[in-house]
């Protein structure tokens, strides 16, 4: 598999995994009672998701370098 494909997979799966984890974490630990759903979606889309995408790309590049 080419490096570009690995980076793309790392980007997509990293975003999805961390967005889901961020969504769950906000629902589990937030004290917000009025708009917890909106807070969870925004945190997943704009904070934990992009962080996971960056980590996924970094991991894919690191693994491609080790080969």
Wavefront OBJ file of the C-alpha trace (Angstrom):
o trace
v 0.000 0.000 0.000
v 1.366 3.412 -0.873
v 2.213 6.051 1.674
v -0.522 8.332 0.338
v -3.164 5.671 0.923
v -1.890 4.982 4.435
v -1.945 8.682 5.270
v -5.503 8.980 3.916
v -6.634 6.017 5.999
v -4.918 7.434 9.074
v -6.637 10.758 8.483
v -10.120 9.265 8.124
v -9.905 6.667 10.877
v -8.099 9.007 13.276
v -10.776 11.661 12.818
v -13.642 9.195 13.218
v -12.201 7.461 16.271
v -11.295 10.605 18.176
v -14.531 12.371 17.230
v -16.513 9.449 18.649
v -14.374 9.399 21.793
v -14.755 13.158 22.244
v -18.506 12.955 21.737
v -18.773 10.230 24.370
v -16.503 12.056 26.799
v -18.563 15.236 26.631
v -21.780 13.296 27.197
v -20.229 11.459 30.126
v -18.472 14.323 31.899
v -20.128 17.625 30.941
v -22.261 19.380 33.482
v -24.091 21.355 30.814
v -27.823 20.595 31.039
v -29.254 22.876 28.324
v -27.324 22.109 25.156
v -25.145 19.113 25.920
v -25.843 17.577 22.489
v -24.644 20.702 20.690
v -21.581 20.917 22.917
v -20.770 17.268 22.207
v -21.125 17.645 18.436
v -19.048 20.831 18.273
v -16.315 19.374 20.457
v -16.184 16.236 18.330
v -16.192 18.107 15.014
v -13.820 20.948 15.841
v -11.576 19.767 18.688
v -11.123 16.044 19.151
v -11.770 15.036 15.530
v -9.054 17.219 13.983
v -6.662 16.243 16.759
v -7.293 12.588 15.953
v -6.791 13.256 12.236
v -3.412 14.852 12.939
v -2.419 11.933 15.160
v -3.587 9.469 12.508
v -1.490 11.147 9.826
v 1.535 11.267 12.124
v 1.142 7.574 12.970
v 0.774 6.633 9.286
v 3.902 8.580 8.354
v 5.825 7.083 11.253
v 4.801 3.560 10.289
v 5.636 4.197 6.619
v 9.087 5.431 7.627
v 9.806 2.264 9.614
v 9.310 0.061 6.528
l 1 2 3 4 5 6 7 8 9 10 11 12 13 14 15 16 17 18 19 20 21 22 23 24 25 26 27 28 29 30 31 32 33 34 35 36 37 38 39 40 41 42 43 44 45 46 47 48 49 50 51 52 53 54 55 56 57 58 59 60 61 62 63 64 65 66 67
